[in-house]
């Protein structure tokens, strides 16, 4: 079984591996049911979805009808106005057939204009915390991509009591000194404030090179199994981080099996060799390659 630890201030003991339910977005209901059964077998008790993840919320509904009390359920909204964010949350609840979620997150709050709109009077932040007070969600979090997101999370945490932040982390990003420094500041604040830290993109190889390739995630995953395992071990070796699984469901079982068994920390030389031999590079550069789609 996968280890658990407290998820920030929520008082929930969450599995170190969080199921990234974007993987369900393009599945049939039958396959989604089988995938969720596998997730439960390994002790994963935390599910992360979003309004924008295709049919993910719809696919979760039959599972949640029987297992709502067994999981910490998180969704996301990309809306920045209060009315739109509230409506998005209500639609998510309806699709999943639940009365509340454990957490709703502001999705990819990175750009300055989005940030100002979300935090303005009548914006999404105000609306989602009001929804929390009304019982539609228990907590509010914030997520994002790109090299600027740790700094933006620091700004967001200075303005509102978010329960969780989510950001990219892998060993190629750990080679970018400025990003590492920003993540260190974020870790320090989250540790002192009791905020949960979720990570994404653990097994990212690079942006897609082949426009004709069949894609199950917006990035190209590491193609070598041993290198993928070391990439997962790198993230799981950070005890204060939760790891969100990839939207490529073909790689899910590998991550679950690794996380539920004994692990060894990969050496720096091994990771450097993986980056050189398998073309593993940072997905973001702070400028041209910041957007996620």
N, C-alpha and C positions, 0 to 999 in steps of 0.2 A: 504493500500500500504506500501511497505517496505521503510524505510528511506534511504536517499542517503547522501553521503558525498564525498568530493574531493578525488580522487584516486591519491594520491601523486602528482607528478609534471605534470600529464597528462592533467589537466584542465577538466577532465571528472568527472561528478557527478555520482558515481557508487552506486548501491544499496549495503547496508551493507552485504547482502547475495549475494554471487556470485554463479552462477550455475556451479557446477562441471560436465562438459559434459562427463566425463568418464562414467557416467550413461548411455549414449547413445550407448556405444561401442558394446554391444551385442543385441541391440534392433532391431526390424523390423522398416522400415521407417515409417509405420503408427503409431506405438507407439511412436517413436521419435517425430513425428509431434505433437501428442497429448501432450506429455511431455513439449515440447517447448511452446505450447499454454498456458499451465498451468503456466509455469514460467513467461510468459509475463503478464498474468492476475494479478499476484502479484507485478508487477512493477520491476522485476529483469531485469536489463539492462546491465549485465556484464556476459560474458560466458568464461569459462576457459576450454580449451581442450588441446590435445597433439597429436603429430604424433603417439605415441605409444598406444593410447587409442582405440584399436580395430578399429571399423568402425565409430568412433565418428565424425571425420571430414567429412566423406561422408554423414552421417546422418544430419549434419548441413547444407549441401549445399542447399536443397530446401527452408529451412527456411531463410537462408541468402539471397537468391535470392529476397525475398520480404522485409526483415527486416535488411539488412546490416547497414543502417544508424541509426537503433534503439538501437544498442548494442555496447558495448566495447568488442571487440573480441580478445582473447588472446590464443596463442598456445605455444607449447614447442618443443624443440629438445634435444635429449640426446646425440647428436654428439659433439665431442670435437675438431675435426679439422675444419679449416675454410671452406674448400671445402665441407666437408660432411654436416656441419651445414647449409651452404647456400643452398645446394641441398635439404636438409630436409625442409627448409622453403619454397622453391619454390614448392615442392611437396604438402605441406600443403595448399598453396594458390590455387593450381590446384584442389585438392580434394574438397575444400570448395567453389570453383568458385568465388573467390574474388581477387581483385587486390592488397590488402594489409591487414595486421592485425594491430590492435592497439598496440599489444605487442607480442613479441616472448620472451620466457624465456629459459634459460639454465636449463635443467631438472635435478634435483637431483645432484647438483654440491657440493659434500661432500668429496669424497676421494682425497687425496693429489695428486696422479698422474693425476687424471682427472682435478683437479684444475690447475696444472702446464701446462698441455696440452692445456686447454681452453684459458689460459692467455698468452701462448707463441706467438711469432710472427707468423702470419699465422693461429692462432688458432680460435676457435669459437667466442670468445669475439670480436676480431677484425673484423671478418666477419659479425657478426650480427649488430654491430654498423655501418659498411659500408652499410649493407642492409637498416638500418634505414635512413642513409643519402641519399640513392637512392629512398626512398619512399616505400619500400616493407613492412616496419613496422614503426610504429610511435615511439615505445619505446622498450627498452630491459629490461628484468627482470631476476631474478635468484630464483630457488626453491631448496628445499631439505628436507630430512627426517632425523630422528635420533637426538640424544642428542648433537652431535657435530655441527649441522648446524647453530645455532646462531653465533658461533665463526667463522665459515667459511663465513657466510654472512658479518660479520664485515670485514674480509679480502677482500672479493669481493668488498664491497662498498668503500674500501680504494683505489682500483685500477681502478674502472670504475663507471660511473654515471648511475647505474641501477635505474629504476623508481620504482621497487617493489621487495620485498622479500616475500618468502612463506615458512612457517615452521609449525611444529605440535604444537598445543596448546589445552589443555583440563585440567580438574581439577586433574586428576591423575598425569600428568606431572608437574603441579604446586606444587606437593608435593616433587619434587626433587630440593633441594636447589641450587645446582650448575647450573642446567638448568635454574631455575628462575633468577639467577644472570646474566647468559649470555643473556637471553631474555631481562632483564632490560637494559643491555648495548646496545643491538640492538635497543630497543625502543627509548632510548635516542638519538642515532645517527640518526635514522629514523625521529624522531621529529624535530631535528635541521636541517636535510638535506632535509626534505620534501619527504621522501620515503614512499610509501604505504606498509602496512603490511598485508599480507594475511595469514590466518590460516587454517589448515586442521586437520582432526582426532578429531573433537569436540565430536563425539558420540562413539568413540572407547571404547570397553569394554576390549579387550585383543586380543592376537594372537589366531588363531583358535586352539581349543583343539581336535576337531573331524575331522580327515582327510577325512571323508566321507560326511561332511556337504556340502550342496549346498551354494555356495559363490557368492555374488554380490559385495563384496569388499574384499580386501586382509586381513583386520582385521575383527574380530567379533564385530558387533555393540552391544551396550547396549540393552539388551532384554526387559527391563521394560520401558513402555512408559513414566511414570512419571519421572523416572531417566534420560531418554533421554532428556526430556524437561528441566530438571534442568541443564543437561550438556550443552545444547544449550544456555540457559540463562546465564550460567557462561561465555561463550565466548562472547556473544553479549553484556554482561555487560562491556566489555572492549571497550571503545568508539573509540580507535585508531585502532582496529582490524577489518578486513573484515573476514567473515566466508564463506568458500567454502563448498558447500554441498557435501554429501557423494555420492560415486558411486553406492550405493544401492538405486535405484530410488523408492523403496517401502516406503522409509522414507522421501522422498522429500516434500510431501504435509505437513507433520507435521512440518517440519522446516519452510516452507513458511508461514504457518498459524501463527506459534509462532512469527516469525519476523515481521509480519504485524500488530500485535496487542499489547496490553499492556503487559508488562513483569515485573516480580519481581526478584530481585537478590536473588539467593539461598543462604541460610546460610551455614556456614562452617560445622556445625553439620550435616545438611541434606546431604551434599556432602560426608562427611566422612561415614555416614550411608549407602549411596548408594554404595560407594566403598567396604564396608564390606559385605553388603547383596547381591550385584550383581556381585561380583568378578571383579570389575573394577580395572585394573592395567595398568601401563605404558607399552606401546608397545616397548619401547627401553630401553637399559641399558648401552649404551656407548661402549659395547664390543660385546658379542655374539649376542644379539638381536638388531642390528643396521640396517641390511639390510631390504629392504621392500618386498622382494619376495623370 
